[in-house]
């Protein structure tokens, strides 16, 4: 009879997220995992499989949190553009608080795609969900007269998704938060059809801890 596990798998996956986030996939050795997770090699293999399987489970957990946030943080109350601007600003700020490690999902895409099919499928699904959430919010902005007639909700969503992903890459060499703020301000001024940046509404979307962002 198999011996019952005496550890919390979710807590172990959270530790694995932080380790892979900090070091990257290739640079993380099994000895690093043993030391960080506090489990022997045999326990890691039995519970999670090899390093790649553990990484995929950790990335899945991280992306599921991000997807849940996008599904719940945007609602029908308040100006649609201001609410979306505030959410993206908070997401970028949360990742910036993690230091030079940046965004775990963006790091994984940059390191492992296009050769890792499992990571590619996870990334594509998460990016598609984000684009759909942005599109729905911009559709509300269009109905409320907030969105420039020159921009469709779908094209605006693509713009924001590409912008956020690009900012995460660029600030690895230029971590100044003013760059991210200026990029968001310019993008939302464009979406609103304004000559000057749109001020965020400061909607209370709840705390966003760094482990759920990116």
C-alpha positions in Angstrom: 0.0 0.0 0.0 1.3 3.5 -0.9 2.3 5.7 2.0 0.0 8.8 2.3 1.6 12.1 1.5 2.5 14.2 4.4 2.9 17.5 2.6 0.6 20.1 1.0 0.9 19.9 -2.7 -0.4 23.4 -3.3 2.1 24.9 -0.9 4.9 22.9 -2.6 3.7 24.2 -6.0 3.8 27.8 -4.7 7.4 27.3 -3.7 8.2 25.8 -7.1 6.6 28.8 -8.8 8.9 31.2 -6.9 12.0 29.1 -7.6 11.3 28.8 -11.3 10.3 32.5 -11.4 13.6 33.5 -9.8 16.0 31.2 -11.7 14.2 30.2 -14.9 13.5 26.7 -16.1 16.9 25.7 -17.5 18.9 27.1 -14.6 16.9 25.3 -12.0 18.5 22.0 -11.1 16.9 19.1 -9.3 19.2 19.8 -6.4 17.7 23.4 -6.3 14.2 21.9 -6.2 15.2 19.5 -3.4 16.6 22.3 -1.3 13.7 24.8 -2.0 10.8 22.4 -1.7 12.1 20.4 1.3 11.4 17.1 -0.4 13.6 14.3 -1.5 14.1 13.5 -5.1 11.9 10.3 -4.9 9.1 12.3 -3.3 9.2 15.0 -6.0 9.2 12.3 -8.8 6.4 10.4 -7.1 4.2 13.5 -6.6 5.0 15.7 -9.6 7.0 13.7 -12.1 10.2 15.0 -13.6 11.4 18.7 -13.6 9.4 19.5 -16.7 6.2 18.1 -15.4 6.6 20.0 -12.2 7.3 23.2 -14.1 4.2 22.7 -16.2 2.1 22.2 -13.0 3.6 25.3 -11.4 3.0 27.4 -14.5 -0.6 26.1 -14.8 -1.2 27.1 -11.2 0.2 30.6 -11.8 -1.8 31.1 -15.0 -5.0 29.8 -13.4 -4.7 32.5 -10.7 -4.1 35.2 -13.4 -7.1 34.0 -15.4 -9.3 34.0 -12.3 -8.2 37.6 -11.6 -9.1 38.8 -15.1 -12.5 37.0 -14.8 -13.4 38.8 -11.6 -11.6 42.1 -11.5 -13.5 43.8 -14.3 -17.2 44.5 -13.8 -20.0 46.8 -15.0 -19.5 49.5 -12.4 -17.7 52.7 -13.2 -16.0 54.0 -16.4 -14.8 51.0 -18.4 -11.6 52.5 -19.7 -10.5 53.8 -16.3 -11.2 50.5 -14.7 -9.2 48.6 -17.2 -6.3 51.1 -17.0 -6.3 50.8 -13.3 -6.2 47.0 -13.4 -3.3 46.9 -15.9 -1.3 49.4 -13.9 -1.8 47.3 -10.8 -0.7 44.1 -12.6 2.5 45.7 -13.9 3.2 47.2 -10.5 2.8 43.9 -8.8 5.3 42.2 -11.2 7.7 45.1 -10.7 7.6 44.6 -7.0 9.2 41.2 -7.6 12.3 42.9 -8.8 14.3 41.9 -11.9 12.6 38.5 -12.1 9.8 40.2 -14.1 6.6 38.3 -15.1 6.7 34.5 -14.7 4.5 33.8 -17.7 6.4 36.2 -20.0 9.7 34.7 -18.8 8.4 31.2 -19.6 7.2 32.2 -23.1 10.6 33.9 -23.8 12.6 30.9 -22.6 10.7 27.9 -23.8 8.7 28.8 -26.8 8.3 27.8 -29.6 9.9 24.4 -28.9 7.9 23.4 -25.8 4.5 22.4 -26.9 2.9 22.1 -23.4 4.1 25.5 -22.4 2.9 26.9 -25.7 -0.6 25.6 -25.2 -0.8 27.0 -21.7 0.5 30.4 -22.8 -1.8 30.5 -25.8 -4.9 29.7 -23.7 -4.0 32.3 -21.1 -3.3 35.0 -23.6 -6.6 34.2 -25.4 -8.5 34.5 -22.2 -6.9 37.9 -21.4 -7.7 39.2 -24.9 -11.3 38.1 -24.5 -11.5 39.9 -21.1 -10.0 43.1 -22.6 -12.3 42.9 -25.6 -15.4 42.6 -23.4 -14.4 45.6 -21.3 -13.7 47.6 -24.5 -17.1 46.6 -25.9 -18.6 48.1 -22.8 -16.5 51.2 -23.3 -17.7 51.5 -26.9 -21.4 51.2 -25.8 -20.8 53.9 -23.2 -19.2 56.2 -25.7 -15.7 56.0 -24.1 -13.9 54.2 -26.9 -12.7 56.1 -30.0 -14.7 55.3 -33.1 -11.4 54.8 -34.9 -10.6 51.6 -32.8 -12.6 48.4 -32.5 -12.8 46.6 -29.2 -10.9 43.6 -30.6 -8.1 45.7 -32.1 -7.9 47.7 -28.8 -7.6 44.4 -26.8 -4.8 43.2 -29.1 -3.0 46.5 -28.6 -3.2 46.3 -24.8 -2.1 42.7 -24.7 0.9 43.3 -26.9 1.8 46.4 -25.0 1.7 44.7 -21.6 3.8 41.8 -22.8 6.3 44.1 -24.4 6.6 46.3 -21.4 7.5 43.2 -19.3 10.4 42.4 -21.7 11.7 45.9 -22.0 11.9 46.7 -18.3 14.3 43.8 -17.8 16.9 46.3 -19.2 15.0 49.5 -18.1 13.2 48.9 -14.8 12.1 52.5 -14.4 8.3 52.3 -13.6 7.8 55.6 -15.3 8.2 53.9 -18.7 5.4 51.4 -18.0 3.2 54.3 -16.7 3.9 56.4 -19.8 3.1 53.5 -22.2 -0.2 52.8 -20.5 -1.1 56.5 -20.4 -0.4 56.8 -24.1 -2.3 53.7 -25.0 -5.4 54.7 -23.1 -5.3 58.2 -24.5 -5.3 56.6 -28.0 -8.2 54.3 -27.0 -10.2 57.2 -25.7 -9.4 59.4 -28.7 -7.8 62.0 -26.5 -4.8 64.2 -27.1 -3.7 63.8 -23.5 -3.3 60.7 -21.3 -6.5 59.4 -19.6 -6.4 59.6 -15.8 -7.1 56.2 -14.1 -10.3 56.2 -12.0 -8.6 54.4 -9.1 -11.3 51.8 -8.8 -10.9 49.5 -5.8 -10.3 46.1 -7.3 -8.9 44.6 -4.2 -5.3 43.7 -3.3 -3.2 42.0 -6.0 -0.3 40.2 -4.6 2.8 39.5 -6.7 2.1 35.8 -6.8 -1.1 36.4 -8.8 0.2 38.8 -11.3 1.9 38.7 -14.7 
